[in-house]
Amino acid sequence: MGQGLSLTVTLIVLASSLAGAGLLVWLEKRPATPGRIRFLPTTPLIFLALIVAAVMAAHLLTLLTGTPVTGRQRF
């Protein structure tokens, strides 16, 4: 195993985080049944899945272009 994430692993993590976010959004939009407590906090998990997807998209961009995403430069 080499250093860092390969293209295949990056694509798998990106696809699974987007699929997980989609599943969590679907769970969030289901109607609530009165008297039943939801034990899965879907809203924070949606944000976490979208953050992972954004990081993986930036890593995919780095892998495809060969230059790292540095963000904003102050000077």
Gaussian input, Z-matrix of N, CA and C with variables (Angstrom, degrees):
# hf/3-21g

backbone

0 1
 N
 C     1     B1
 C     2     B2     1     A1
 N     3     B3     2     A2     1     D1
 C     4     B4     3     A3     2     D2
 C     5     B5     4     A4     3     D3
 N     6     B6     5     A5     4     D4
 C     7     B7     6     A6     5     D5
 C     8     B8     7     A7     6     D6
 N     9     B9     8     A8     7     D7
 C    10    B10     9     A9     8     D8
 C    11    B11    10    A10     9     D9
 N    12    B12    11    A11    10    D10
 C    13    B13    12    A12    11    D11
 C    14    B14    13    A13    12    D12
 N    15    B15    14    A14    13    D13
 C    16    B16    15    A15    14    D14
 C    17    B17    16    A16    15    D15
 N    18    B18    17    A17    16    D16
 C    19    B19    18    A18    17    D17
 C    20    B20    19    A19    18    D18
 N    21    B21    20    A20    19    D19
 C    22    B22    21    A21    20    D20
 C    23    B23    22    A22    21    D21
 N    24    B24    23    A23    22    D22
 C    25    B25    24    A24    23    D23
 C    26    B26    25    A25    24    D24
 N    27    B27    26    A26    25    D25
 C    28    B28    27    A27    26    D26
 C    29    B29    28    A28    27    D27
 N    30    B30    29    A29    28    D28
 C    31    B31    30    A30    29    D29
 C    32    B32    31    A31    30    D30
 N    33    B33    32    A32    31    D31
 C    34    B34    33    A33    32    D32
 C    35    B35    34    A34    33    D33
 N    36    B36    35    A35    34    D34
 C    37    B37    36    A36    35    D35
 C    38    B38    37    A37    36    D36
 N    39    B39    38    A38    37    D37
 C    40    B40    39    A39    38    D38
 C    41    B41    40    A40    39    D39
 N    42    B42    41    A41    40    D40
 C    43    B43    42    A42    41    D41
 C    44    B44    43    A43    42    D42
 N    45    B45    44    A44    43    D43
 C    46    B46    45    A45    44    D44
 C    47    B47    46    A46    45    D45
 N    48    B48    47    A47    46    D46
 C    49    B49    48    A48    47    D47
 C    50    B50    49    A49    48    D48
 N    51    B51    50    A50    49    D49
 C    52    B52    51    A51    50    D50
 C    53    B53    52    A52    51    D51
 N    54    B54    53    A53    52    D52
 C    55    B55    54    A54    53    D53
 C    56    B56    55    A55    54    D54
 N    57    B57    56    A56    55    D55
 C    58    B58    57    A57    56    D56
 C    59    B59    58    A58    57    D57
 N    60    B60    59    A59    58    D58
 C    61    B61    60    A60    59    D59
 C    62    B62    61    A61    60    D60
 N    63    B63    62    A62    61    D61
 C    64    B64    63    A63    62    D62
 C    65    B65    64    A64    63    D63
 N    66    B66    65    A65    64    D64
 C    67    B67    66    A66    65    D65
 C    68    B68    67    A67    66    D66
 N    69    B69    68    A68    67    D67
 C    70    B70    69    A69    68    D68
 C    71    B71    70    A70    69    D69
 N    72    B72    71    A71    70    D70
 C    73    B73    72    A72    71    D71
 C    74    B74    73    A73    72    D72
 N    75    B75    74    A74    73    D73
 C    76    B76    75    A75    74    D74
 C    77    B77    76    A76    75    D75
 N    78    B78    77    A77    76    D76
 C    79    B79    78    A78    77    D77
 C    80    B80    79    A79    78    D78
 N    81    B81    80    A80    79    D79
 C    82    B82    81    A81    80    D80
 C    83    B83    82    A82    81    D81
 N    84    B84    83    A83    82    D82
 C    85    B85    84    A84    83    D83
 C    86    B86    85    A85    84    D84
 N    87    B87    86    A86    85    D85
 C    88    B88    87    A87    86    D86
 C    89    B89    88    A88    87    D87
 N    90    B90    89    A89    88    D88
 C    91    B91    90    A90    89    D89
 C    92    B92    91    A91    90    D90
 N    93    B93    92    A92    91    D91
 C    94    B94    93    A93    92    D92
 C    95    B95    94    A94    93    D93
 N    96    B96    95    A95    94    D94
 C    97    B97    96    A96    95    D95
 C    98    B98    97    A97    96    D96
 N    99    B99    98    A98    97    D97
 C   100   B100    99    A99    98    D98
 C   101   B101   100   A100    99    D99
 N   102   B102   101   A101   100   D100
 C   103   B103   102   A102   101   D101
 C   104   B104   103   A103   102   D102
 N   105   B105   104   A104   103   D103
 C   106   B106   105   A105   104   D104
 C   107   B107   106   A106   105   D105
 N   108   B108   107   A107   106   D106
 C   109   B109   108   A108   107   D107
 C   110   B110   109   A109   108   D108
 N   111   B111   110   A110   109   D109
 C   112   B112   111   A111   110   D110
 C   113   B113   112   A112   111   D111
 N   114   B114   113   A113   112   D112
 C   115   B115   114   A114   113   D113
 C   116   B116   115   A115   114   D114
 N   117   B117   116   A116   115   D115
 C   118   B118   117   A117   116   D116
 C   119   B119   118   A118   117   D117
 N   120   B120   119   A119   118   D118
 C   121   B121   120   A120   119   D119
 C   122   B122   121   A121   120   D120
 N   123   B123   122   A122   121   D121
 C   124   B124   123   A123   122   D122
 C   125   B125   124   A124   123   D123
 N   126   B126   125   A125   124   D124
 C   127   B127   126   A126   125   D125
 C   128   B128   127   A127   126   D126
 N   129   B129   128   A128   127   D127
 C   130   B130   129   A129   128   D128
 C   131   B131   130   A130   129   D129
 N   132   B132   131   A131   130   D130
 C   133   B133   132   A132   131   D131
 C   134   B134   133   A133   132   D132
 N   135   B135   134   A134   133   D133
 C   136   B136   135   A135   134   D134
 C   137   B137   136   A136   135   D135
 N   138   B138   137   A137   136   D136
 C   139   B139   138   A138   137   D137
 C   140   B140   139   A139   138   D138
 N   141   B141   140   A140   139   D139
 C   142   B142   141   A141   140   D140
 C   143   B143   142   A142   141   D141
 N   144   B144   143   A143   142   D142
 C   145   B145   144   A144   143   D143
 C   146   B146   145   A145   144   D144
 N   147   B147   146   A146   145   D145
 C   148   B148   147   A147   146   D146
 C   149   B149   148   A148   147   D147
 N   150   B150   149   A149   148   D148
 C   151   B151   150   A150   149   D149
 C   152   B152   151   A151   150   D150
 N   153   B153   152   A152   151   D151
 C   154   B154   153   A153   152   D152
 C   155   B155   154   A154   153   D153
 N   156   B156   155   A155   154   D154
 C   157   B157   156   A156   155   D155
 C   158   B158   157   A157   156   D156
 N   159   B159   158   A158   157   D157
 C   160   B160   159   A159   158   D158
 C   161   B161   160   A160   159   D159
 N   162   B162   161   A161   160   D160
 C   163   B163   162   A162   161   D161
 C   164   B164   163   A163   162   D162
 N   165   B165   164   A164   163   D163
 C   166   B166   165   A165   164   D164
 C   167   B167   166   A166   165   D165
 N   168   B168   167   A167   166   D166
 C   169   B169   168   A168   167   D167
 C   170   B170   169   A169   168   D168
 N   171   B171   170   A170   169   D169
 C   172   B172   171   A171   170   D170
 C   173   B173   172   A172   171   D171
 N   174   B174   173   A173   172   D172
 C   175   B175   174   A174   173   D173
 C   176   B176   175   A175   174   D174
 N   177   B177   176   A176   175   D175
 C   178   B178   177   A177   176   D176
 C   179   B179   178   A178   177   D177
 N   180   B180   179   A179   178   D178
 C   181   B181   180   A180   179   D179
 C   182   B182   181   A181   180   D180
 N   183   B183   182   A182   181   D181
 C   184   B184   183   A183   182   D182
 C   185   B185   184   A184   183   D183
 N   186   B186   185   A185   184   D184
 C   187   B187   186   A186   185   D185
 C   188   B188   187   A187   186   D186
 N   189   B189   188   A188   187   D187
 C   190   B190   189   A189   188   D188
 C   191   B191   190   A190   189   D189
 N   192   B192   191   A191   190   D190
 C   193   B193   192   A192   191   D191
 C   194   B194   193   A193   192   D192
 N   195   B195   194   A194   193   D193
 C   196   B196   195   A195   194   D194
 C   197   B197   196   A196   195   D195
 N   198   B198   197   A197   196   D196
 C   199   B199   198   A198   197   D197
 C   200   B200   199   A199   198   D198
 N   201   B201   200   A200   199   D199
 C   202   B202   201   A201   200   D200
 C   203   B203   202   A202   201   D201
 N   204   B204   203   A203   202   D202
 C   205   B205   204   A204   203   D203
 C   206   B206   205   A205   204   D204
 N   207   B207   206   A206   205   D205
 C   208   B208   207   A207   206   D206
 C   209   B209   208   A208   207   D207
 N   210   B210   209   A209   208   D208
 C   211   B211   210   A210   209   D209
 C   212   B212   211   A211   210   D210
 N   213   B213   212   A212   211   D211
 C   214   B214   213   A213   212   D212
 C   215   B215   214   A214   213   D213
 N   216   B216   215   A215   214   D214
 C   217   B217   216   A216   215   D215
 C   218   B218   217   A217   216   D216
 N   219   B219   218   A218   217   D217
 C   220   B220   219   A219   218   D218
 C   221   B221   220   A220   219   D219
 N   222   B222   221   A221   220   D220
 C   223   B223   222   A222   221   D221
 C   224   B224   223   A223   222   D222

   B1=1.4504
   B2=1.5130
   B3=1.3017
   B4=1.4544
   B5=1.5187
   B6=1.3040
   B7=1.4640
   B8=1.5134
   B9=1.3154
   B10=1.4576
   B11=1.5196
   B12=1.3213
   B13=1.4583
   B14=1.5185
   B15=1.3072
   B16=1.4558
   B17=1.5257
   B18=1.3084
   B19=1.4612
   B20=1.5260
   B21=1.3237
   B22=1.4636
   B23=1.5218
   B24=1.3192
   B25=1.4606
   B26=1.5254
   B27=1.3301
   B28=1.4576
   B29=1.5253
   B30=1.3190
   B31=1.4588
   B32=1.5266
   B33=1.3260
   B34=1.4653
   B35=1.5202
   B36=1.3416
   B37=1.4662
   B38=1.5245
   B39=1.3350
   B40=1.4646
   B41=1.5258
   B42=1.3256
   B43=1.4635
   B44=1.5304
   B45=1.3294
   B46=1.4664
   B47=1.5290
   B48=1.3304
   B49=1.4661
   B50=1.5250
   B51=1.3315
   B52=1.4603
   B53=1.5315
   B54=1.3313
   B55=1.4668
   B56=1.5226
   B57=1.3230
   B58=1.4643
   B59=1.5114
   B60=1.3293
   B61=1.4627
   B62=1.5237
   B63=1.3167
   B64=1.4626
   B65=1.5183
   B66=1.3201
   B67=1.4582
   B68=1.5275
   B69=1.3220
   B70=1.4615
   B71=1.5274
   B72=1.3284
   B73=1.4639
   B74=1.5179
   B75=1.3213
   B76=1.4589
   B77=1.5389
   B78=1.3412
   B79=1.4628
   B80=1.5284
   B81=1.3264
   B82=1.4612
   B83=1.5257
   B84=1.3242
   B85=1.4631
   B86=1.5241
   B87=1.3080
   B88=1.4663
   B89=1.5149
   B90=1.3076
   B91=1.4680
   B92=1.5305
   B93=1.3133
   B94=1.4620
   B95=1.5192
   B96=1.3114
   B97=1.4582
   B98=1.5260
   B99=1.3100
   B100=1.4694
   B101=1.5329
   B102=1.3212
   B103=1.4513
   B104=1.5103
   B105=1.3085
   B106=1.4600
   B107=1.5276
   B108=1.3107
   B109=1.4545
   B110=1.5206
   B111=1.3199
   B112=1.4603
   B113=1.5224
   B114=1.3083
   B115=1.4500
   B116=1.5270
   B117=1.3124
   B118=1.4526
   B119=1.5258
   B120=1.3394
   B121=1.4702
   B122=1.5338
   B123=1.3129
   B124=1.4624
   B125=1.5259
   B126=1.3221
   B127=1.4587
   B128=1.5265
   B129=1.3378
   B130=1.4696
   B131=1.5229
   B132=1.3239
   B133=1.4623
   B134=1.5307
   B135=1.3297
   B136=1.4624
   B137=1.5259
   B138=1.3357
   B139=1.4640
   B140=1.5203
   B141=1.3187
   B142=1.4565
   B143=1.5266
   B144=1.3209
   B145=1.4668
   B146=1.5233
   B147=1.3315
   B148=1.4629
   B149=1.5273
   B150=1.3250
   B151=1.4677
   B152=1.5233
   B153=1.3286
   B154=1.4683
   B155=1.5237
   B156=1.3282
   B157=1.4644
   B158=1.5286
   B159=1.3325
   B160=1.4662
   B161=1.5259
   B162=1.3211
   B163=1.4673
   B164=1.5247
   B165=1.3159
   B166=1.4627
   B167=1.5335
   B168=1.3362
   B169=1.4723
   B170=1.5273
   B171=1.3321
   B172=1.4640
   B173=1.5215
   B174=1.3260
   B175=1.4591
   B176=1.5214
   B177=1.3233
   B178=1.4632
   B179=1.5181
   B180=1.3104
   B181=1.4657
   B182=1.5185
   B183=1.3304
   B184=1.4572
   B185=1.5221
   B186=1.3095
   B187=1.4653
   B188=1.5252
   B189=1.3235
   B190=1.4610
   B191=1.5276
   B192=1.3289
   B193=1.4605
   B194=1.5163
   B195=1.3161
   B196=1.4525
   B197=1.5120
   B198=1.3336
   B199=1.4591
   B200=1.5220
   B201=1.3269
   B202=1.4744
   B203=1.5165
   B204=1.3113
   B205=1.4632
   B206=1.5278
   B207=1.3293
   B208=1.4606
   B209=1.5103
   B210=1.2914
   B211=1.4590
   B212=1.5227
   B213=1.3053
   B214=1.4589
   B215=1.5121
   B216=1.3142
   B217=1.4693
   B218=1.5156
   B219=1.3237
   B220=1.4591
   B221=1.5256
   B222=1.3032
   B223=1.4748
   B224=1.4909
   A1=108.92
   A2=117.64
   A3=122.38
   A4=112.13
   A5=114.29
   A6=119.25
   A7=110.30
   A8=115.97
   A9=120.88
   A10=113.54
   A11=113.66
   A12=121.24
   A13=109.98
   A14=116.61
   A15=120.09
   A16=109.51
   A17=115.72
   A18=121.20
   A19=110.74
   A20=116.95
   A21=120.71
   A22=111.42
   A23=116.95
   A24=120.37
   A25=110.34
   A26=116.86
   A27=120.69
   A28=111.27
   A29=117.11
   A30=120.53
   A31=111.95
   A32=117.47
   A33=121.01
   A34=110.32
   A35=117.06
   A36=119.97
   A37=110.22
   A38=117.72
   A39=121.14
   A40=110.99
   A41=117.01
   A42=120.56
   A43=111.50
   A44=117.21
   A45=118.63
   A46=111.73
   A47=118.11
   A48=118.71
   A49=110.97
   A50=117.76
   A51=120.12
   A52=111.22
   A53=116.61
   A54=119.80
   A55=110.80
   A56=116.74
   A57=120.19
   A58=111.72
   A59=117.29
   A60=120.46
   A61=110.48
   A62=116.83
   A63=120.17
   A64=112.46
   A65=117.01
   A66=120.95
   A67=111.04
   A68=116.70
   A69=119.71
   A70=112.00
   A71=117.20
   A72=119.92
   A73=109.80
   A74=116.91
   A75=120.45
   A76=110.81
   A77=116.20
   A78=119.48
   A79=111.69
   A80=116.37
   A81=121.01
   A82=111.42
   A83=117.81
   A84=121.42
   A85=113.37
   A86=117.58
   A87=119.27
   A88=109.87
   A89=117.70
   A90=118.85
   A91=110.91
   A92=114.60
   A93=120.36
   A94=110.01
   A95=115.84
   A96=120.12
   A97=108.05
   A98=117.13
   A99=120.12
   A100=111.71
   A101=115.28
   A102=120.87
   A103=114.88
   A104=117.83
   A105=121.12
   A106=109.03
   A107=116.64
   A108=122.10
   A109=109.10
   A110=116.07
   A111=120.32
   A112=108.26
   A113=116.66
   A114=120.74
   A115=112.82
   A116=117.58
   A117=121.43
   A118=109.09
   A119=117.82
   A120=119.51
   A121=109.75
   A122=116.62
   A123=119.93
   A124=113.43
   A125=119.57
   A126=120.80
   A127=112.71
   A128=120.33
   A129=118.20
   A130=113.15
   A131=116.39
   A132=119.32
   A133=111.84
   A134=117.48
   A135=120.80
   A136=109.82
   A137=115.67
   A138=119.14
   A139=111.59
   A140=117.81
   A141=121.34
   A142=111.11
   A143=116.97
   A144=120.38
   A145=111.19
   A146=117.64
   A147=120.21
   A148=111.63
   A149=117.78
   A150=120.40
   A151=109.97
   A152=116.94
   A153=120.44
   A154=110.18
   A155=117.80
   A156=121.16
   A157=110.87
   A158=117.96
   A159=120.53
   A160=111.35
   A161=116.78
   A162=120.21
   A163=110.41
   A164=116.64
   A165=119.65
   A166=111.60
   A167=117.21
   A168=119.66
   A169=110.38
   A170=117.03
   A171=120.02
   A172=110.65
   A173=117.59
   A174=120.47
   A175=111.13
   A176=117.24
   A177=120.80
   A178=110.60
   A179=116.93
   A180=121.09
   A181=110.81
   A182=116.53
   A183=120.84
   A184=110.97
   A185=117.30
   A186=120.24
   A187=112.10
   A188=116.74
   A189=119.71
   A190=113.01
   A191=117.50
   A192=119.96
   A193=113.14
   A194=117.88
   A195=120.71
   A196=113.85
   A197=117.97
   A198=120.72
   A199=108.65
   A200=117.55
   A201=119.01
   A202=112.37
   A203=115.50
   A204=121.68
   A205=106.44
   A206=116.97
   A207=120.16
   A208=112.08
   A209=119.59
   A210=121.86
   A211=110.96
   A212=115.86
   A213=120.41
   A214=110.43
   A215=115.45
   A216=121.48
   A217=108.30
   A218=116.88
   A219=119.97
   A220=111.72
   A221=117.44
   A222=119.92
   A223=111.17
   D1=129.10
   D2=-179.14
   D3=-85.02
   D4=-174.56
   D5=179.12
   D6=-79.84
   D7=146.54
   D8=174.58
   D9=73.31
   D10=-172.76
   D11=-179.21
   D12=-96.11
   D13=135.61
   D14=176.07
   D15=-82.14
   D16=174.35
   D17=-179.82
   D18=-63.54
   D19=-39.99
   D20=-179.00
   D21=-64.96
   D22=-45.79
   D23=-179.62
   D24=-65.31
   D25=-39.95
   D26=178.62
   D27=-61.45
   D28=-44.54
   D29=179.09
   D30=-66.09
   D31=-36.83
   D32=179.30
   D33=-66.89
   D34=-44.71
   D35=179.89
   D36=-66.75
   D37=-39.85
   D38=178.49
   D39=-62.57
   D40=-47.33
   D41=-179.24
   D42=-65.85
   D43=-40.31
   D44=-179.06
   D45=-71.08
   D46=-33.59
   D47=177.49
   D48=-70.24
   D49=-37.71
   D50=176.66
   D51=-68.14
   D52=-39.00
   D53=176.90
   D54=-66.79
   D55=-39.52
   D56=177.28
   D57=-64.86
   D58=-40.47
   D59=177.29
   D60=-63.93
   D61=-40.81
   D62=177.28
   D63=-63.23
   D64=-42.39
   D65=177.16
   D66=-63.62
   D67=-41.50
   D68=-179.80
   D69=-68.24
   D70=-35.43
   D71=175.62
   D72=-65.25
   D73=-39.99
   D74=177.61
   D75=-63.12
   D76=-42.01
   D77=177.32
   D78=-65.27
   D79=-35.06
   D80=-179.85
   D81=-67.72
   D82=-34.71
   D83=-175.32
   D84=-85.33
   D85=-7.92
   D86=177.16
   D87=-65.33
   D88=144.38
   D89=179.08
   D90=-67.29
   D91=140.23
   D92=179.90
   D93=-78.53
   D94=138.35
   D95=175.68
   D96=-92.52
   D97=130.96
   D98=-178.60
   D99=-62.13
   D100=135.99
   D101=178.04
   D102=86.21
   D103=-3.29
   D104=-179.40
   D105=-110.16
   D106=130.60
   D107=-178.93
   D108=-94.26
   D109=133.81
   D110=174.86
   D111=-85.11
   D112=123.08
   D113=-176.48
   D114=-91.36
   D115=-8.75
   D116=179.99
   D117=-104.34
   D118=115.18
   D119=179.48
   D120=-77.25
   D121=94.36
   D122=-170.26
   D123=-73.29
   D124=-35.99
   D125=-175.41
   D126=-62.41
   D127=-49.03
   D128=177.02
   D129=-64.09
   D130=-33.35
   D131=179.11
   D132=-69.80
   D133=-32.04
   D134=174.98
   D135=-63.34
   D136=-46.88
   D137=178.55
   D138=-61.97
   D139=-40.83
   D140=178.66
   D141=-63.32
   D142=-42.94
   D143=179.17
   D144=-65.39
   D145=-37.02
   D146=178.82
   D147=-72.04
   D148=-33.20
   D149=175.65
   D150=-66.54
   D151=-42.95
   D152=176.99
   D153=-62.19
   D154=-39.98
   D155=179.04
   D156=-65.33
   D157=-39.07
   D158=178.88
   D159=-66.95
   D160=-40.04
   D161=178.04
   D162=-66.13
   D163=-41.29
   D164=179.33
   D165=-68.78
   D166=-33.28
   D167=176.04
   D168=-66.28
   D169=-40.20
   D170=176.55
   D171=-65.81
   D172=-38.90
   D173=177.43
   D174=-67.40
   D175=-37.52
   D176=176.57
   D177=-63.69
   D178=-41.00
   D179=176.56
   D180=-61.76
   D181=-40.01
   D182=176.94
   D183=-64.20
   D184=-42.52
   D185=-179.83
   D186=-66.54
   D187=-37.97
   D188=-176.33
   D189=-77.54
   D190=-35.17
   D191=-177.50
   D192=-93.41
   D193=-26.25
   D194=-179.32
   D195=88.82
   D196=-4.24
   D197=177.11
   D198=-116.44
   D199=136.75
   D200=-178.41
   D201=-71.37
   D202=150.64
   D203=174.90
   D204=-80.92
   D205=114.33
   D206=-174.69
   D207=-99.29
   D208=-17.16
   D209=-177.46
   D210=85.21
   D211=-159.50
   D212=-178.54
   D213=-78.17
   D214=140.53
   D215=175.09
   D216=-103.01
   D217=129.83
   D218=-178.82
   D219=-70.61
   D220=-42.52
   D221=-175.50
   D222=-122.33

